Amino acid sequence: MPVEKRFCDRCMARTAHDVMEEPDAIYTYKRRRKYRCQECGKTSFKRGLRPSAESVY
């Protein structure tokens, strides 16, 4: 399961989040994914992080 550093609304800090639901075939960063905080366990739907400039080209 991939892990990303995201801002948690309950912890009020940037913590490691597990990606619970990956988008299907098409990858777009605006698609909402389900994340779970590793510190407090809160699950939430957030937009994906923006891709880096090198991956766009």
Helices and strands as residue ranges (DSSP letters): E 3-8, E 13-21, E 32-37, E 43-47, H 53-56
